[in-house]
Amino acid sequence: MARPKVSNPKKAFVSIRMTSEERAEMEEMVEQSGFRTVSDYLRHLHRQAKETTDRGSGVESRDAYPADLAQTYHSTRLGAMLWGDSLGHLFNGADESSVDLIVTSPPFGLVRKKTYGNEDAHLYCDWFRPFAEGFRRVLKDSGSLVIDIGGAWKAGQPTRSLYHFELLLMLCEQYDFHLCQEHYWWNPSKLPTPAEWVNVRRVRVKDAVNCIWWLSPTPWPKASNRRVLAPYSASMRDLLKNGYQAKLRPSGHDISSKFGKDNGGSVPPNLLAVANTESNGAYQDYCRRHGYPIHPARFPEEVPEYFIRMLTDPEDLVLDPFAGSCVTGAVAEVLGRRWVCCELNEEYLHGAMGRFDPAPNALNRSKSVSYSIQPPCRVPVTEKDVPLVEHGGIKRDPKPRIAQDLRGEP
Ligand SMILES: C[S@@+](CC[C@H](N)C(=O)[O-])C[C@H]1O[C@@H](n2cnc3c(N)ncnc32)[C@H](O)[C@@H]1O
């Protein structure tokens, strides 16, 4: 598909001197945050800096982010994929108070690998500010904002960045969002990473959950957990069949006889267990066939599906401002919601067409999938044979004693 025509073609050249290290860092940021070129990235940073200065002088974000930053790439019966910077859509393309649900996964690679401390968290929050303002502008009072965000390790040490918590605090304290409920997406197929801390030095455990912040502009967004029920467990089915003896639980909770009422399914916990293992689906096949890059940071369709079902009605409007491979749009289309997905990197949209060719795949939810998790501390250990890593993992141990013991070495 041809690049959309812009109203102000870029003709002027400037040269910038930088060190090779600065250049390498910048190119890495360009790739991680989905910009096509260093020029696009610099223009974006400039707009953001200018917006901050302009705000003091009364210039509105609506002037800083014109609608033509994002242009229609493809439309369907219910929605549209936009190619470009979603800030253009948030401040000009979309109507104020028009969106029922924003469900998205912003780029988290922006937390730089090479710095320490919480400087990264502040940079991330500053980068996010115009989006936060745009989200407030387009969301209805009854709407919700759902952000799937992975954690990050600080470079060179086994401790975590606070950037996603700082983002949450910023959204609630400075942009007046309410935290409806934090959710966690547990990916049972996550590999034990970072290998250095988990497998080699053995001082941390597998990092297998993403945080999902469910926020809203008012404390009362529309919602119903009845739309997202999980099948009853075997023991609950048994209880419903054979009846329940009302009694006081050891916790002090008085479980009344209403507990034995069949509500069609159980209210799910705020932990979404979904393995993100699909490597040969229709989307991937389409990308491989056409030579398009497969998006490296996709969420599984179950994540947007859950929130779209729980928080919107058919014909409501769903927005994903960091669309990637347009999972959200495809799920919204199947569920009969109107949608807009916006993505900076055109190549990802070429691939996203695979989700709509010829039509989005129906969501097959008739088969129930369950994952089990083994409780820790059930493998017996003799503590004196398994010493704690006293130095906290600051260096690699030459030969872990437990491995010697297991091999029967002296
Ligand atoms: C984590 S990915 C989203 C992946 C998506 N949820 C999926 O499952 O395919 C974040 C995406 O945001 C895009 N992006 C970053 N800044 C953007 C902006 N200002 N406007 C639109 N898209 C942006 C990046 O190119 C990247 O593809």
The ligand as an SDF file (V2000), in Angstrom:
LIG
                    3D

 27 29  0  0  0  0  0  0  0  0999 V2000
    3.5900   -3.5840   22.3430 C   0  0  0  0  0  0  0  0  0  0  0  0
    3.2230   -3.1710   20.6890 S   0  0  0  0  0  0  0  0  0  0  0  0
    1.5170   -3.5610   20.5550 C   0  0  0  0  0  0  0  0  0  0  0  0
    1.2800   -4.9660   20.1050 C   0  0  0  0  0  0  0  0  0  0  0  0
   -0.1740   -5.3100   19.8960 C   0  0  0  0  0  0  0  0  0  0  0  0
   -0.9250   -5.2950   21.1420 N   0  0  0  0  0  0  0  0  0  0  0  0
   -0.3140   -6.6830   19.2630 C   0  0  0  0  0  0  0  0  0  0  0  0
   -0.7730   -7.6200   19.9540 O   0  0  0  0  0  0  0  0  0  0  0  0
    0.0900   -6.8470   18.1100 O   0  0  0  0  0  0  0  0  0  0  0  0
    3.2360   -1.4130   20.7010 C   0  0  0  0  0  0  0  0  0  0  0  0
    3.0900   -0.7980   19.2960 C   0  0  0  0  0  0  0  0  0  0  0  0
    2.8900    0.6040   19.4530 O   0  0  0  0  0  0  0  0  0  0  0  0
    3.3790    1.2320   18.2740 C   0  0  0  0  0  0  0  0  0  0  0  0
    3.4900    2.6830   18.5520 N   0  0  0  0  0  0  0  0  0  0  0  0
    4.4300    3.3230   19.3070 C   0  0  0  0  0  0  0  0  0  0  0  0
    4.1700    4.6530   19.3630 N   0  0  0  0  0  0  0  0  0  0  0  0
    3.0270    4.8530   18.6470 C   0  0  0  0  0  0  0  0  0  0  0  0
    2.2640    6.0050   18.3160 C   0  0  0  0  0  0  0  0  0  0  0  0
    2.6120    7.2250   18.7490 N   0  0  0  0  0  0  0  0  0  0  0  0
    1.1510    5.8550   17.5460 N   0  0  0  0  0  0  0  0  0  0  0  0
    0.8060    4.6180   17.0850 C   0  0  0  0  0  0  0  0  0  0  0  0
    1.4970    3.4950   17.3560 N   0  0  0  0  0  0  0  0  0  0  0  0
    2.5910    3.5950   18.1300 C   0  0  0  0  0  0  0  0  0  0  0  0
    4.6850    0.4890   18.0310 C   0  0  0  0  0  0  0  0  0  0  0  0
    5.0810    0.6040   16.6730 O   0  0  0  0  0  0  0  0  0  0  0  0
    4.3170   -0.9410   18.4190 C   0  0  0  0  0  0  0  0  0  0  0  0
    3.9640   -1.7220   17.2970 O   0  0  0  0  0  0  0  0  0  0  0  0
  1  2  1  0
  2  3  1  0
  2 10  1  0
  3  4  1  0
  4  5  1  0
  5  6  1  0
  5  7  1  0
  7  8  2  0
  7  9  1  0
 10 11  1  0
 11 12  1  0
 11 26  1  0
 12 13  1  0
 13 14  1  0
 13 24  1  0
 14 15  1  0
 14 23  1  0
 15 16  2  0
 16 17  1  0
 17 18  1  0
 17 23  2  0
 18 19  1  0
 18 20  2  0
 20 21  1  0
 21 22  2  0
 22 23  1  0
 24 25  1  0
 24 26  1  0
 26 27  1  0
M  CHG  2   2   1   9  -1
M  END
$$$$
